[in-house]
Amino acid sequence: MMRTGVAHPPAGLDAARSAPPEVDWARLGDAVLYWADDGAPWTALRGGDLVLDEGDALAPDADVMLVTQVGRVFQREHPDVPVLLDKGRYLVIALDAEHPARLRPHAEVCYRVEPLRPGTVVFRDAAPAAREPDPEVRDLADEVSAGAYREVLAELVGFGTRHSLSAGFRAAAAAMAERLRGLGYLVREAPITVGDGRSVNIVAERLAPTRLPREVVVVTAHLDSINLAGGPGAPAPGADDNGSGAAGLLEVARVLAGLDARNDLRLILFGGEEEGLFGSVQYVAGLDAGARLDIGAVVNMDMIAALNTPEPTVLLEGAEVSQGLIDELAAAAATYTSLNVQTSLHPFNSDHVPFIDAAVPAVLTIEGADGANEHVHTAGDTLDNVDDRLASEIVRMNVATAATALLAEP
């Protein structure tokens, strides 16, 4: 028989590493989950300042698994699965050997189930140190306008659906391309396939004056939306997922349009994300080795506007190749915003992943505890569930990070 326990250690106490060898652990933000056979020395975990809340005994054939999900998709599909620890985007569950969730899930692009390895840090609550603000970068961050952001977001929601194969998506793509052209960017439509259908990526660029060598700073978001239960023809306003990120990209474009940069800025609105990252996978596959090496940073915005935590919080999700960029984003958050910061090296299911798979430093910037957002992928993902302050703070962080990279000597 296996037993679990959860502790929320006070600052400075390394509760994870204080476990005896017979007890396994994993950290998820401010919580540490422990699990072990019922006869393990649990008393060793109850001393000093550590308060351990013991859970129920698990079934003999149950395994401890980690779920990474979008919204509450996993819990809607599998309400019978015991949840040991709920951190929104991340769940720890007890899963029987024969449970259907071990098989390929029905909504396979919306959650991942994998064994939780002992000693894993799924995500951290970071406390980045602020830097001395750069006056030019600070002024750019201060140009971020909640009103301008909301105007674009409202236009996107107004298309009713932006399903990748719909007329609404095509109209939204054309409208955003026209906005980017109006800001002075060179814009092209790049056709993509989404299953048996066709859609498009919108790629906009602002090239630096002739200074060689130079890097490319990439800012991305997916433009499409989806209603999983209703199907392709159902309303899918997609205010948070991902009108919020697409509108954020347009606001980054507006603020940085006049910057005298040393490096190139590339902005990409992807199609086909909701069906399986079709737009970003095909975009990255089309880059040759030199083009991949030219990319210094990819900042991806996906769901940046639902306040699921007491204070505005951003999760910075990447991989080892992304660690330097995660550090830069965290420092920008501390210097130019009031955001709480979480970090993770477990990338999942957004357009940063194909870049990471190609060894390009890419980071997802996403609202904290996004898995607690009940509205995504439904007709209820509407403007009244969007928090402009959170979105503006995340856009400020991304503007500051992009501007710093654009102004840096290659």
C-alpha positions as a printed Julia matrix, in Angstrom:
410×3 Matrix{Float64}:
   0.0    0.0     0.0
   1.25   3.51   -0.82
   0.58   6.69    1.09
   1.05  10.32    0.07
   1.49  13.6     1.88
   1.74  17.28    0.96
   3.75  19.97    2.72
   3.99  23.71    2.14
   7.4   24.43    3.65
   8.24  27.88    4.96
  10.78  29.95    3.08
  14.29  28.7     3.56
  13.32  25.13    4.48
  14.36  22.61    1.84
  11.56  20.19    2.56
  12.11  18.27   -0.64
  15.65  17.25    0.18
  14.9   16.54    3.84
  13.02  13.34    2.92
  14.55  10.02    4.07
  15.69   7.7     1.26
  12.55   5.56    1.48
  10.28   8.52    0.69
   9.99  10.01   -2.82
   9.2   13.67   -3.45
   8.41  16.22   -6.14
   8.03  19.98   -5.93
   5.27  22.01   -7.55
   5.68  25.66   -6.65
   5.06  26.18   -2.94
   4.01  22.55   -2.38
   6.06  19.37   -1.99
   4.37  16.04   -2.57
   5.77  12.97   -0.8
   4.86   9.37   -1.55
   6.11   6.05   -0.18
   5.04   2.64    1.04
   2.8    2.79    4.06
   5.55   1.41    6.25
   8.08   4.13    5.35
   9.46   6.4     8.11
   6.88   9.16    7.74
   7.67  10.43   11.22
  10.97  11.73    9.86
   8.98  14.25    7.81
   7.03  15.71   10.7
   9.78  17.36   12.67
  10.74  20.99   13.06
   8.87  23.53   10.95
   7.55  21.04    8.38
   3.79  20.42    8.48
   2.81  17.33    6.51
  -0.8   16.74    5.52
  -1.12  13.03    4.91
  -3.45  11.83    2.2
  -5.36   8.58    1.84
  -3.71   5.29    1.07
  -3.59   4.52   -2.66
  -4.73   1.38   -4.41
  -1.98  -1.27   -4.59
  -1.62  -1.0    -8.37
  -1.82   2.81   -8.57
   1.06   4.9    -9.85
   1.83   8.55   -9.17
   1.5   10.44  -12.46
   1.95  14.04  -13.61
  -0.7   15.65  -15.8
   0.02  18.82  -17.76
  -3.23  20.21  -19.11
  -4.89  23.15  -20.84
  -7.84  24.44  -18.86
  -9.57  21.58  -17.04
  -9.66  19.21  -20.0
  -8.17  16.22  -18.19
 -10.5   16.55  -15.22
 -13.53  16.93  -17.49
 -12.59  13.74  -19.33
 -11.55  11.73  -16.28
 -13.48  12.94  -13.2
 -12.97   9.53  -11.53
  -9.17   9.89  -11.23
  -7.97  10.82   -7.72
  -6.09  14.13   -7.7
  -3.29  14.18   -5.13
  -2.19  17.76   -5.8
  -3.9   20.38   -7.95
  -1.8   23.25   -9.3
  -3.98  24.22  -12.26
  -1.8   23.52  -15.3
  -0.18  20.68  -13.39
  -1.94  17.87  -11.54
  -0.5   14.94   -9.63
  -2.84  11.97   -9.86
  -3.06   8.35   -8.74
  -3.69   6.21  -11.81
  -4.53   2.51  -11.93
  -2.57   0.4   -14.38
  -5.59  -0.26  -16.6
  -7.16   3.21  -16.56
  -8.05   4.63  -20.02
  -6.05   7.8   -19.29
  -2.9    5.71  -19.73
  -3.89   5.33  -23.36
  -3.85   8.1   -25.94
  -6.38  10.65  -24.64
  -9.36  11.78  -26.66
  -8.14  15.4   -26.48
  -4.52  14.45  -27.02
  -3.28  17.96  -27.77
  -4.85  19.3   -24.57
  -3.12  17.25  -21.89
  -0.2   14.94  -21.27
   0.02  12.11  -18.73
   3.44  10.81  -17.7
   5.06   9.16  -14.68
   6.14  11.62  -12.0
   9.79  10.92  -11.46
  11.03  11.25   -7.88
  13.05  14.39   -7.31
  11.29  16.33  -10.08
  10.81  20.09   -9.78
   7.79  20.62  -12.01
   7.78  24.38  -11.54
   9.24  26.92   -9.15
   7.97  30.1    -7.59
  10.8   32.41   -8.6
  11.98  35.57   -6.89
  14.07  37.25   -9.59
  16.15  40.26   -8.68
  15.34  43.56  -10.33
  18.04  45.21  -12.41
  18.87  48.83  -12.95
  16.21  49.9   -15.48
  17.37  50.88  -18.94
  15.67  54.25  -19.62
  14.95  53.46  -23.27
  13.54  50.04  -22.44
  11.48  51.46  -19.57
  10.0   54.11  -21.85
   9.0   51.42  -24.35
   7.39  49.33  -21.64
   5.48  52.39  -20.49
   4.02  52.73  -23.99
   2.04  49.51  -23.56
  -1.61  50.55  -23.66
  -4.42  48.5   -22.16
  -6.84  50.42  -24.39
  -4.98  49.6   -27.6
  -4.64  46.0   -26.48
  -8.35  45.72  -25.7
  -9.29  47.17  -29.09
  -7.44  44.44  -30.96
  -8.71  41.73  -28.61
 -12.31  42.84  -29.1
 -11.83  42.75  -32.87
 -10.52  39.19  -32.68
 -13.36  37.99  -30.46
 -15.82  39.64  -32.85
 -15.09  37.07  -35.56
 -17.13  34.55  -33.59
 -14.74  31.7   -34.25
 -11.15  31.54  -35.42
 -11.11  27.82  -36.03
  -8.09  27.28  -38.27
 -10.19  26.12  -41.23
 -12.97  28.68  -40.89
 -13.85  31.86  -42.73
 -13.52  33.61  -39.37
  -9.87  32.61  -39.13
  -9.16  33.79  -42.67
 -10.81  37.12  -41.94
  -8.91  37.52  -38.67
  -5.61  36.67  -40.36
  -6.26  39.24  -43.08
  -7.2   41.89  -40.51
  -4.1   41.3   -38.38
  -1.87  41.28  -41.47
  -3.31  44.65  -42.48
  -2.7   46.06  -38.99
   0.92  44.9   -39.13
   1.42  46.43  -42.56
  -0.02  49.67  -41.25
   2.68  49.66  -38.58
   5.37  49.42  -41.23
   6.21  45.72  -41.09
   6.97  43.56  -44.1
   4.18  40.97  -43.98
   3.63  37.7   -45.79
   1.09  34.92  -45.55
   2.68  31.47  -45.34
   0.28  28.66  -46.29
   0.13  25.62  -43.99
  -1.8   22.37  -43.9
  -4.0   21.45  -40.93
  -4.85  17.79  -41.36
  -6.56  17.59  -44.73
  -7.32  21.32  -44.74
  -5.4   24.49  -45.42
  -4.72  27.48  -43.24
  -2.05  30.15  -42.93
   0.65  31.67  -40.73
   1.14  35.45  -40.74
   4.83  36.43  -40.66
   5.85  40.07  -40.17
   9.38  41.45  -40.05
  11.23  44.64  -39.31
  14.83  44.39  -40.44
  17.6   46.28  -38.71
  19.79  48.61  -40.76
  22.7   46.85  -42.44
  24.82  45.77  -39.51
  26.33  42.32  -39.73
  26.25  39.96  -38.03
  22.86  40.33  -36.37
  20.35  38.11  -34.6
  16.62  37.61  -35.05
  14.28  38.2   -32.12
  11.02  36.32  -32.62
   7.69  37.0   -30.88
   4.88  34.52  -31.53
   1.27  33.73  -30.68
  -1.34  31.47  -32.21
  -4.3   33.18  -33.83
  -6.75  30.29  -33.92
  -9.41  29.32  -31.39
 -11.46  26.17  -30.84
 -14.62  24.84  -29.21
 -13.85  21.22  -28.35
 -17.37  20.16  -27.44
 -19.16  22.08  -30.18
 -16.94  21.25  -33.13
 -15.57  23.4   -35.97
 -18.79  25.33  -36.6
 -19.54  26.23  -32.98
 -18.87  29.63  -31.39
 -15.24  29.85  -30.3
 -14.59  33.47  -29.27
 -11.19  32.49  -27.87
 -10.74  35.68  -25.84
  -8.05  34.21  -23.61
  -7.04  31.27  -25.8
  -5.61  32.86  -27.71
  -7.02  36.24  -28.6
  -5.09  37.46  -25.57
  -1.73  36.34  -26.95
  -2.47  37.48  -30.5
  -3.56  40.91  -29.27
  -0.41  40.95  -27.14
   1.69  40.35  -30.23
   0.0   43.27  -32.0
   0.72  45.48  -29.0
   4.39  44.41  -29.01
   4.43  45.23  -32.73
   2.91  48.67  -32.14
   5.3   49.62  -29.35
   8.45  48.4   -31.1
   7.56  49.63  -34.59
   9.77  52.71  -34.39
  12.7   51.23  -32.47
  16.13  51.82  -34.02
  17.21  48.24  -33.43
  20.53  46.51  -33.98
  18.82  43.15  -34.56
  15.85  41.97  -36.6
  12.34  41.6   -35.18
  10.08  38.84  -36.51
   6.44  38.47  -35.44
   4.49  35.29  -36.22
   0.79  34.56  -35.81
   0.38  30.8   -36.16
  -2.58  28.85  -37.46
  -3.38  25.26  -36.6
  -2.11  25.4   -33.02
  -5.23  23.98  -31.43
  -5.26  20.97  -33.74
  -1.65  20.03  -32.94
   0.85  22.88  -33.43
   0.58  22.58  -37.22
   1.63  26.17  -37.95
   4.71  26.27  -35.73
   5.84  22.74  -36.57
   5.75  23.51  -40.31
   7.38  26.91  -39.82
  10.33  25.47  -37.88
  10.66  22.56  -40.31
  11.05  25.1   -43.12
  14.05  26.8   -41.52
  17.47  25.67  -42.62
  20.28  25.22  -40.1
  21.6   28.75  -40.62
  18.19  30.34  -40.14
  17.73  28.46  -36.89
  21.12  29.61  -35.64
  20.23  33.22  -36.46
  17.35  33.17  -33.95
  18.51  34.49  -30.61
  15.21  34.25  -28.75
  11.6   33.18  -29.24
   8.99  34.66  -26.88
   5.62  32.94  -27.22
   2.35  34.32  -25.8
  -0.48  31.85  -25.22
  -3.26  32.65  -22.71
  -2.01  35.77  -20.94
  -5.2   37.36  -19.66
  -7.12  35.22  -17.15
  -6.38  35.99  -13.5
  -6.39  32.59  -11.8
  -4.19  33.55   -8.84
  -4.57  36.15   -6.06
  -1.93  38.37   -7.66
  -0.94  38.74  -11.33
   1.35  35.8   -12.08
   3.2   34.63  -15.17
   4.61  31.18  -15.84
   7.81  31.1   -17.92
   8.02  27.64  -19.46
  10.93  26.39  -21.51
  13.73  23.82  -21.46
  17.44  23.78  -20.72
  18.15  25.49  -24.05
  15.81  28.27  -22.9
  17.27  28.9   -19.45
  19.07  32.12  -20.4
  15.91  33.52  -21.96
  13.86  32.48  -18.93
  16.33  34.42  -16.77
  16.01  37.5   -19.0
  12.2   37.39  -18.9
  12.21  36.93  -15.14
  14.56  39.88  -14.69
  12.36  42.02  -16.96
   9.32  41.04  -14.9
  11.07  42.09  -11.7
  12.4   45.33  -13.19
   9.49  46.63  -15.26
   6.35  44.93  -13.86
   4.67  43.81  -10.64
   4.25  40.21  -11.82
   4.85  37.19   -9.65
   7.01  34.74  -11.6
   6.95  30.97  -11.88
   9.39  28.97  -14.01
   9.3   25.47  -15.48
  11.55  23.33  -17.65
   8.71  21.02  -18.72
   7.56  22.42  -22.08
   4.12  21.37  -23.28
   1.65  21.97  -26.06
   2.23  25.45  -27.37
   4.2   27.0   -30.18
   7.44  27.25  -28.2
   7.83  23.45  -28.32
   8.82  23.01  -32.0
  11.52  25.67  -31.56
  12.84  23.93  -28.44
  12.84  20.61  -30.29
  15.08  22.31  -32.9
  17.45  23.56  -30.14
  16.26  27.17  -30.5
  15.82  29.06  -27.18
  12.09  29.59  -26.78
   9.87  30.36  -23.8
   6.12  30.25  -23.31
   4.77  33.21  -21.35
   1.39  32.2   -19.94
  -0.92  33.24  -17.12
  -0.19  31.56  -13.78
  -2.29  28.46  -12.97
  -3.75  28.49  -16.47
  -5.16  25.01  -15.9
  -7.61  26.55  -13.44
  -9.25  28.46  -16.31
 -12.59  26.72  -16.9
 -13.49  28.7   -20.03
 -10.82  27.75  -22.55
 -11.92  25.73  -25.58
 -15.57  26.6   -24.93
 -18.09  29.22  -26.04
 -17.54  30.83  -22.64
 -14.03  32.09  -23.41
 -15.31  35.66  -23.71
 -14.12  39.19  -23.07
 -15.75  39.42  -19.65
 -13.32  36.75  -18.38
 -10.22  38.69  -19.43
  -8.11  40.74  -17.01
  -6.51  43.68  -18.83
  -4.07  44.42  -16.01
  -2.55  40.93  -16.11
  -2.33  40.98  -19.9
  -0.72  44.43  -19.91
   1.88  43.37  -17.36
   2.85  40.29  -19.36
   3.05  42.37  -22.53
   5.25  44.91  -20.68
   7.6   42.1   -19.66
   7.76  40.8   -23.23
   8.27  44.27  -24.72
  11.14  44.89  -22.3
  12.75  41.53  -23.06
  12.39  41.92  -26.82
  13.64  45.5   -26.77
  16.69  44.57  -24.71
  17.54  41.82  -27.21
  16.9   44.07  -30.21
  19.2   46.76  -28.88
  22.0   44.36  -27.86
  25.2   44.04  -29.84
  25.02  40.73  -31.78
